[in-house]
Amino acid sequence: MKLNIAICDDNSTHLKLAEDLVTSYLDQDHKSYLIQLFSSAEELLSEINKDHYYPDIAILDIELGGEDGISLAKRMNQLVPMCRIIFLTGYIDYAPDAYEADHIWFVVKKTSDHYFPSAMKKALQSLDGSQGTVSSIIIRENGKTIAVPVSQIVYISKVSRKSLILCKDREYYDTRRPALLIPKELTDQFIHCHQGYWVNISMIRELDHDMLVLEDGARIPVSRTNKDEVRERFFDHFRARRSFMTTE
């Protein structure tokens, strides 16, 4: 799997330093990766909000041209809770404040050659070993940006010119089409069963002819166009789940 790495620093020299540190470590570890560079908190958050960017690891400076890297980290904790954050800063004085946000490591730039590899190692181990990683879809509703865990979504449907995101305990609306709400990394968790419905595969109880029956008893239509793909995805999912339960 290719790692997505985000690096945010308003100083171009330090941005290149961080990129070189990441590249050096991951090349030695023979990891496949893609690095994206950001010169401001606004730029990084815009990428997350607009383009469903889900970094696995983010290396953040704390002073970002007047902006606050700790506040950026706290926002990312909400939007991309699966992302492992490393603070890479020139100021040790910020260390106590950094614990306001969930992060893996705090590295001072002048000691980065020594401590940064340990930070990357810990971040990768956390990604590999975490069963609690939360996959979320970013919803924009009434000017608010909300990270909705996939585990809470029943289905996404097209309603007029909006998308309805129906969750177990509430519903959201977003002006974007359903296909644009679901990032590529999460498409395998939904079945597109009808022109206007994308159903969370984990919420499906059975396939009844041309209907998907959900855990709460709701029945979602399956179109003739999507029927073959829905049947294949449905049986693949339940075969995989049965195999997993057998090996437990």
VEXLUM-117394 format. One record per residue: x negated, y, z negated of N, C-alpha, C in turn. Coordinates in steps of 0.02 Angstrom, whole numbers, padded with zeros to 5 digits, always signed. Each point is the difference from the previous one (the first is absolute). Example, Ala and Ser with C-alpha at 12.3 -4.5 7.8 and 13.67 -1.06 7.14 Angstrom:
// residues 2
-00660-00284-00390+00045+00059+00000-00045+00060+00000/+00018+00053+00036-00042+00059-00003+00039+00055-00037/
END
This chain:
// residues 248
-00042-00060+00000+00042+00060+00000-00044+00062+00000/+00018+00049+00041-00039+00062+00005+00019+00047-00057/-00050+00024-00036+00012+00047-00055+00009+00071+00027/+00048+00035-00027+00009+00071+00016-00030+00041-00057/-00050+00041+00017-00035+00040-00050+00012+00074+00014/+00024+00036-00050+00009+00072+00006-00053+00036-00042/-00032+00050+00029-00049+00041-00036+00022+00073+00005/+00005+00033-00058+00023+00069-00001-00050+00044-00038/-00029+00049+00036-00047+00047-00030-00001+00062+00044/+00003+00059-00030+00002+00061+00039-00069+00022+00024/-00053-00033-00024-00068+00015+00021-00021-00051+00053/-00015+00023+00061-00015-00046+00054-00062-00043-00013/-00050+00029-00035-00061-00038-00016+00017-00056-00048/+00040+00015-00051+00018-00051-00049+00048-00051+00030/+00041+00021+00048+00044-00046+00034-00041-00052+00038/-00053+00023+00033-00044-00046+00037-00038-00045-00049/-00020+00026-00057-00034-00040-00051+00045-00057-00023/+00063+00016-00014+00047-00051-00022+00011-00053+00054/+00005+00024+00062+00010-00047+00056-00060-00048+00005/-00060+00027-00007-00060-00042+00005-00003-00051-00057/+00021+00021-00060+00001-00046-00057+00048-00058+00012/+00060+00016+00026+00050-00051+00013-00024-00047+00055/-00025+00029+00055-00023-00039+00057-00056-00047-00021/-00048+00025-00038-00057-00040-00022+00024-00060-00041/+00046+00012-00046+00023-00054-00043+00040-00052+00039/+00048+00022+00040+00044-00046+00035-00036-00038+00055/-00050+00031+00032-00039-00035+00051-00040-00057-00032/-00028+00012-00058-00037-00052-00036+00047-00057-00021/+00061+00018-00016+00049-00050-00022+00038-00031+00058/-00018+00020+00061+00029-00027+00062+00076+00008+00001/+00024+00058-00022+00072+00014+00000+00020+00037+00064/+00061-00014+00023+00028+00037+00055+00038+00059-00029/-00012+00060+00027+00029+00059-00031+00011+00057+00050/+00042+00047-00020+00011+00061+00038-00001+00058-00049/-00044+00048+00012-00006+00058-00044+00033+00061+00032/+00040+00035-00039+00028+00064+00023-00022+00055-00049/-00022+00056+00029-00026+00055-00039+00050+00057-00005/+00005+00029-00059+00047+00055-00012-00036+00056-00038/+00012+00062+00021-00035+00056-00032+00043+00037-00051/+00062-00024-00011+00043+00031-00050+00052-00050-00024/+00026+00014-00059+00053-00042-00028+00062+00002+00045/+00015+00060+00025+00059+00009+00043-00005-00044+00062/-00060-00002+00029-00010-00040+00061+00011-00074-00013/-00025-00025-00056+00008-00071-00018+00073-00016-00015/+00033+00041-00039+00070-00012-00017+00045+00004+00062/-00018+00045+00046+00039+00006+00062-00005-00065+00040/-00059-00029+00003-00009-00063+00036+00041-00056-00031/+00002-00002-00066+00039-00051-00036+00075+00010+00014/+00022+00062-00005+00072+00014+00006+00025-00008+00072/-00038+00025+00048+00024+00002+00069-00012-00065+00038/-00057-00030-00012-00021-00056+00043-00005-00067-00036/+00031-00005-00059-00001-00064-00037-00072-00026-00009/-00044+00044-00019-00070-00019-00011-00006-00030-00070/-00023-00062-00003-00006-00036-00064-00073-00020-00012/-00040+00046-00028-00070-00019-00013-00005-00052-00055/-00047-00046+00008-00013-00050-00052-00043+00030-00055/-00048+00041+00021-00046+00033-00047-00006+00073+00020/+00002+00045-00050-00009+00071+00013-00057+00026-00042/-00048+00035+00031-00055+00032-00036+00015+00075+00000/+00011+00028-00059+00023+00069-00005-00049+00043-00039/-00013+00059+00027-00034+00052-00040+00052+00029-00047/-00022+00032-00054+00048+00029-00047+00012+00074+00014/-00053+00036+00020+00009+00069+00021+00006+00002+00076/+00060+00019+00023+00013-00001+00072+00018+00071+00024/-00048+00045-00004+00011+00068+00024+00057+00034-00036/+00002-00007-00066+00053+00030-00039+00056-00048-00016/+00004-00055+00038+00049-00051-00014-00027-00049-00052/+00044-00038-00029-00017-00044-00055+00002-00072+00022/-00059-00033+00001-00004-00069+00021+00036-00048-00048/+00005+00020-00063+00035-00042-00049+00075+00001+00015/+00026+00058+00015+00071+00005+00019+00013-00039+00065/-00048+00002+00046+00006-00039+00062+00003-00075-00017/-00042-00022-00045-00001-00071-00019+00066-00020-00032/+00028+00043-00042+00064-00015-00033+00056-00005+00052/-00004+00043+00051+00051-00003+00053-00008-00065+00040/-00062-00020+00012-00011-00062+00036+00020-00061-00041/-00006+00005-00066+00023-00054-00043+00075-00013+00012/+00037+00053+00016+00071-00007+00013+00015-00023+00071/-00035+00030+00048+00015-00013+00071-00030-00065+00025/-00061-00015-00021-00034-00062+00022-00028-00035-00061/+00043-00028-00042-00022-00029-00064-00049-00058+00008/-00004-00029+00060-00047-00054+00011-00072+00025+00012/-00008+00064+00011-00066+00029+00017-00045+00003-00061/-00062-00023+00008-00050+00004-00054-00040+00065+00009/-00001+00041-00052-00030+00067+00005-00067+00002-00037/-00049+00029+00035-00066+00013-00030-00012+00075+00002/-00013+00029-00057-00019+00071-00001-00076+00005+00012/-00018+00042+00048-00071+00012+00014-00009+00076-00004/-00030+00023-00054-00002+00072-00013-00069+00023-00023/-00012+00064+00004-00063+00028-00022+00001+00022-00073/+00057-00009-00034+00007+00029-00067+00021-00053-00051/-00044-00017-00045+00014-00049-00053+00053+00026-00048/+00008+00067-00004+00048+00030-00047+00072-00021+00015/+00013-00022+00061+00068-00019+00018+00018-00071-00024/-00048-00037-00024+00012-00070-00018+00061-00011-00045/+00008+00038-00055+00058-00013-00043+00067+00014+00036/+00002+00053+00042+00062+00017+00035+00019-00053+00052/-00050-00034+00026+00013-00049+00053+00046-00056-00023/+00003-00012-00065+00041-00055-00026+00073+00017-00001/+00018+00060+00023+00071+00016+00009+00029-00038+00060/-00044-00024+00045+00022-00037+00059-00031-00070-00002/+00037-00048+00029-00027-00068+00004-00057-00001+00051/-00057-00024-00021-00057-00004+00046-00046-00057-00021/-00043-00020+00045-00045-00056-00011-00065+00022-00034/-00028+00057+00022-00066+00020-00024-00009+00075+00009/-00043+00028-00042-00019+00070+00004-00075+00002+00012/-00020+00025+00059-00071+00000+00019-00023+00072+00010/-00056+00019-00031-00030+00066+00010-00044-00005+00062/+00004+00049+00043-00034-00003+00065-00075-00009-00006/-00032+00032-00049-00073-00005-00004-00023-00070-00022/+00046-00040-00026-00017-00069-00019+00036-00051+00044/+00026+00023+00056+00042-00043+00042-00037-00060+00029/-00064+00008+00016-00038-00057+00027+00000-00058-00048/-00001+00015-00064-00003-00052-00052+00069-00028-00017/+00050+00045-00008+00064-00021-00028+00056-00013+00052/-00007+00029+00059+00054-00008+00049+00011-00073+00022/-00053-00040+00010+00011-00070+00018+00042-00037-00052/-00010+00015-00064+00040-00032-00052+00073+00020+00005/+00011+00063+00017+00069+00024+00008+00034-00035+00058/-00034-00007+00056+00029-00034+00058+00013-00074-00015/-00047-00031-00035+00008-00070-00018+00063-00010-00043/+00009+00045-00048+00058-00005-00044+00065+00012+00039/-00001+00048+00046+00059+00015+00040+00020-00060+00043/-00050-00032+00032+00014-00058+00042+00024-00059-00040/-00030-00011-00058+00022-00054-00044+00072+00011-00022/+00017+00062-00014+00068+00017-00021+00049-00014+00056/-00018+00017+00062+00043-00013+00057+00009-00075+00011/-00055-00036-00004+00002-00073+00012+00039-00037-00054/-00007+00024-00062+00029-00038-00055+00066+00025-00025/+00024+00056+00027+00062+00029-00027+00061-00032+00030/+00041-00029-00043+00064-00026+00023+00055+00052-00012/-00020+00055-00032+00049+00051-00016+00002+00058+00049/-00037-00007+00055+00001+00053+00049+00071+00012+00026/+00020+00062-00001+00069+00017+00018+00001+00029+00070/+00037-00034+00046+00010+00026+00067+00059+00047-00002/-00008+00059+00028+00053+00050-00003+00011+00031+00069/+00060+00026+00009+00016+00039+00060+00011+00072-00022/-00028+00046+00037+00004+00071-00018+00064+00029+00029/+00043+00025-00045+00064+00030+00019-00004+00075-00012/+00028+00039+00048+00006+00072-00010+00074+00018-00003/+00022+00022-00058+00071+00015-00011+00007+00066-00037/+00037+00046+00029+00013+00065-00031-00063+00036-00023/-00051-00003+00043-00063+00035-00015-00046-00038-00046/+00021-00058-00024-00042-00040-00045-00031-00058+00038/-00061-00018-00019-00032-00059+00028-00001-00054-00054/+00028-00058+00017+00010-00053-00050-00030-00065+00027/-00038-00035-00043-00027-00066+00018+00049-00052-00027/+00034-00035+00045+00049-00050-00020-00030-00070+00009/-00009-00038-00054-00028-00067+00006+00042-00045+00046/-00033-00037+00044+00036-00045+00045+00042-00050-00039/-00024-00020-00058+00035-00049-00041+00069+00025-00022/+00012+00066+00003+00064+00028-00020+00047+00012+00060/-00026-00005+00061+00040+00015+00060+00038-00062+00023/+00066+00008+00010+00041-00055+00026-00001+00002+00076/+00016+00058+00028-00006+00007+00072-00005+00075+00018/-00020+00013+00062-00001+00067+00027+00045+00000+00061/+00045+00047+00004+00046+00001+00057+00007+00071+00028/+00020+00003+00063+00010+00064+00034+00071+00023-00013/+00006+00060-00028+00066+00029-00013+00002+00069+00033/+00038+00005+00055+00001+00062+00038-00072+00017+00021/-00023+00059-00019-00068+00020+00019-00050-00010-00057/+00021-00035-00052-00043-00012-00057-00011-00074-00011/-00047-00015-00045-00011-00069-00022+00024-00007-00072/+00038-00052-00012+00020-00017-00068-00048-00053-00026/-00031+00014-00057-00044-00049-00032+00038-00025-00061/+00030-00059+00006+00040-00028-00054-00045-00040-00047/-00003+00020-00062-00040-00035-00050+00045-00037-00050/-00029-00038-00044+00038-00039-00048+00042+00044-00046/-00027+00059-00018+00033+00041-00049+00023+00068+00025/-00017+00018+00062+00021+00065+00027-00013+00001+00075/+00015+00056+00032-00014+00007+00071-00033+00067+00015/-00039+00001+00054-00033+00061+00023+00018+00012+00073/-00010+00063+00021+00009+00017+00070-00061+00037+00025/-00020-00015+00061-00058+00032+00031+00020+00018+00072/-00025+00056+00025+00020+00022+00067-00035-00039+00055/-00051-00039-00017-00036-00039+00051+00036-00065+00015/-00011-00027+00060+00030-00064+00020-00031-00056-00042/+00037-00055-00011-00026-00056-00039-00068-00027+00025/-00007-00004+00066-00062-00027+00027-00060+00043-00018/+00010+00065-00012-00054+00044-00018-00015-00001-00075/+00047-00024-00039-00009-00002-00072-00045-00058-00022/+00003-00054+00038-00036-00061-00020-00069-00001+00033/-00053+00006-00040-00068-00001+00029-00018-00069+00027/-00048-00002+00045-00019-00063+00031-00020-00053-00052/-00032+00022-00055-00023-00047-00050+00057-00036-00035/+00062+00027+00006+00056-00029-00037+00054-00028+00046/-00011-00001+00065+00052-00024+00046+00017-00074-00011/-00049-00039-00023+00014-00071-00010+00045-00013-00061/+00014+00052-00039+00044-00008-00058+00073+00017+00016/+00013+00019+00063+00068+00017+00021+00018-00039+00063/+00064-00016+00006+00026-00031+00061+00046+00050+00035/-00016+00016+00062+00042+00044+00040+00054-00044+00031/+00058-00002-00032+00051-00048+00020+00054+00030+00046/+00001+00065+00002+00052+00035+00039-00027+00068+00018/+00029+00031+00049-00025+00066+00022-00006+00048-00059/+00046-00005-00048-00001+00048-00055-00021-00026-00067/-00028-00062-00003-00017-00029-00065-00070-00031-00001/-00037+00017-00052-00063-00032-00017+00007-00027-00071/+00002-00066-00008+00015-00031-00064-00064-00026-00033/-00007+00014-00064-00056-00026-00039+00006-00076-00002/-00048-00035+00027+00005-00072+00007+00006-00037-00067/-00027+00030-00053+00005-00031-00066+00069+00005-00030/+00044+00041+00030+00069+00008-00025+00049-00046+00034/-00023-00040+00049+00045-00043+00038+00009-00068-00035/+00063-00020-00007+00016-00063-00032+00011-00055+00052/+00034+00017+00055+00013-00051+00052+00015+00033+00067/-00004-00041+00052+00018+00021+00067+00063-00038+00020/+00054+00036+00008+00065-00030+00015+00021+00021+00070/-00018-00043+00050+00014+00015+00070-00028+00068+00020/+00044+00049+00009-00024+00066+00022+00001+00050-00057/-00010-00024-00062+00000+00043-00059-00058-00019-00046/-00033+00051-00028-00047-00011-00054+00038+00012-00065/-00003-00049-00045+00034+00006-00065-00053+00018-00051/+00009+00056-00034-00050+00024-00047+00014-00026-00070/-00048+00011-00045+00005-00026-00068+00062+00026-00036/+00021+00061+00016+00059+00029-00034+00065-00017+00035/-00004-00043+00052+00059-00021+00036+00016+00041+00061/-00033+00056+00010+00011+00042+00059-00016-00039+00064/+00036+00015+00052-00010-00035+00065-00020+00052+00052/-00057-00011+00031-00028+00046+00049+00002-00033+00069/+00028+00033+00050+00005-00032+00067-00068-00010+00034/-00004-00054+00039-00058-00013+00042+00022+00007+00072/-00033+00043+00037+00020+00012+00069-00024-00057+00045/+00032-00007+00057-00019-00053+00047-00073+00011+00023/-00019+00063+00009-00068+00015+00022-00052-00022-00050/+00015+00007-00065-00048-00015-00052+00007-00071-00029/+00048-00038+00023+00017-00064-00032-00058-00049-00003/-00035-00011+00056-00054-00048+00002-00057+00020-00047/-00019+00064+00001-00054+00023-00043+00020-00005-00073/+00063+00016-00016+00023-00004-00069-00003-00072-00025/+00023-00047+00040-00002-00071-00021-00071-00023-00012/-00046+00019+00045-00070-00021-00008-00031+00031-00062/+00011+00064-00012-00027+00033-00059+00030-00028-00064/+00066-00014+00002+00034-00026-00059-00028-00068-00020/-00006-00046+00047-00024-00067-00017-00074+00000-00016/-00039+00042+00033-00072+00005-00017-00008+00024-00072/+00041+00049-00020-00005+00027-00068+00017-00053-00052/+00054-00037+00012+00021-00048-00051-00043-00063+00000/-00030-00017+00056-00048-00054+00000-00062+00019-00040/-00022+00062+00010-00059+00025-00037+00015+00003-00075/+00060+00023-00018+00017+00005-00071+00005-00069-00031/+00029-00049+00036+00005-00068-00027-00069-00031-00009/-00045+00014+00049-00068-00026-00006-00036+00029-00059/+00010+00066-00013-00031+00034-00056+00025-00030-00066/+00066-00011-00005+00030-00027-00062-00024-00071-00013/-00012-00038+00054-00024-00069-00007-00070-00003-00029/-00042+00050+00019-00069+00000-00023-00009+00030-00069/+00052+00031-00027-00005+00031-00065-00010-00054-00054/
END
